[in-house]
Amino acid sequence: MERQPCRNKPAGAARDSRSRSRSRSPYEPDYNRGENRGENRGENRGGGNAGNAPPKRDSSPVPIDLDRQCNFCNKEVESKALMEAHVRQRHLEMAFICRLCETGNIHYEPDLPSIKDHLREDHGKDDLDNEDVKDYTRYPRSLMCIKCNLCGLLCHGQKEEDLELHFKVFHEEAHFSTQHLDFLCRICMISGQNDSLNELKDHLYNSHPDEVK
């Protein structure tokens, strides 16, 4: 496949190969329009009337500099330059990699919606479905993401025990519980879709069997 430089870059200018590295905010379903898991699956977990919003997970926002937190291991890094070097040295296998960017200028993104944005904005690849994206993207080893609802940190390819350590460091006052977590598919990035890691795995195997490794 022919590699293409990103568009809209001034001639001779050094290309910024830095990924945006921050996932777009996960899509929040509008429960007033019936976009909840109970109606979508024909069930109501809470036992109430169909169409009612499910109980919200515990959420108590805590100030935290998300730009200094690695999305792939929760390590706190002092600067953007050090974060860039850290991700490139340790976590590229956990990121979505653009195959069209020039060799030596690897562009990575944390989730599929973000890599689609990159392909559209920098390579003119419009109206891509998930199958088309595979032609231009190297997928990561894991398609699971866990979000801390207390501070908004998105943890890509990590496990619940990694988030437990995050709680001990940043949320000492809060008892660690999955009620403080949101389990996201890195292909869909839809918030509130899964209540547990097992539900997220079921979603991946049922909705994205070809992408699951």
CORQUINOR-V498129 format. One record per pair of residues at least 12 apart in sequence whose ideal C-beta (glycine too) atoms are under 6 Angstrom apart, sorted by sequence separation. I is the first residue (numbers start at 1). J is the second residue. D is the distance in Angstrom with one decimal. If there is no record, write none. Layout:
BEGIN
[[I;J;D] [I;J;D]]
END
This chain:
BEGIN
[[116;128;5.9] [146;158;5.9] [164;176;5.0] [95;108;3.8] [96;109;4.7] [183;197;5.8] [142;157;3.6] [34;51;5.9] [119;136;5.7] [146;163;5.6] [183;200;4.2] [36;54;5.9] [185;203;5.7] [72;91;4.0] [96;115;4.2] [150;171;5.3] [187;208;5.5] [31;53;3.8] [72;94;5.0] [115;137;5.4] [100;123;5.1] [150;180;5.6] [149;180;5.2] [149;182;5.8] [146;181;5.5] [147;182;4.1] [100;136;5.4] [99;136;5.2] [146;183;5.9] [147;184;5.9] [71;110;5.4] [145;184;4.2] [96;137;5.5] [97;138;4.1] [145;186;5.0] [143;186;4.7] [143;187;6.0] [95;140;5.6] [94;140;4.8] [110;156;5.2] [93;141;5.5] [144;200;5.6] [143;204;5.7] [94;157;4.3] [18;84;5.5] [111;186;4.6] [112;187;4.7] [113;189;5.3] [111;189;5.2] [71;154;5.6] [69;153;5.6] [72;156;5.6] [71;156;5.1] [23;110;4.7] [64;151;4.4] [17;105;4.3] [23;111;4.9] [62;150;5.2] [19;108;4.5] [24;113;5.6] [62;151;4.8] [15;105;5.2] [17;107;5.7] [19;109;5.3] [24;114;5.9] [59;149;4.6] [60;150;5.6] [57;149;5.3] [74;166;5.1] [4;100;4.9] [5;102;5.1] [3;102;5.7] [64;170;5.9] [7;122;5.7] [6;122;3.9] [58;179;4.9] [57;179;5.2] [58;180;5.5] [23;154;4.9] [26;184;5.7] [26;189;4.8] [27;190;4.7] [28;191;5.0] [29;192;5.7] [26;191;3.9]]
END
